Amino acid sequence: MRIVRIEAYYPAKLGYHLSYIPRYQQRKGHTVAVISSDRLWPAGKGYKTML
C-alpha cells in the first residue's frame, strides 16, 4: 500500500509519533511519504520554545 502523511510541521530531530509511525509502516512493507513544512505557524509564545 502507498501511504502519504501530511503534517503541518515535522521536527526531524525529535522522536515523536510523526517519525515512529512512518517507520513502522515501512517495516510492514508499505511505501510511505511524509509531506510537511519546516516552519512553525503561527509563531507564538509556545512555538518559540520548540526551536
Secondary structure, 3 states (H helix, E strand, C coil): CEEEEECCCCCCCCCCHHHHHHHHHHHCCCEEEEECCCCCCCCCHHHHCCC
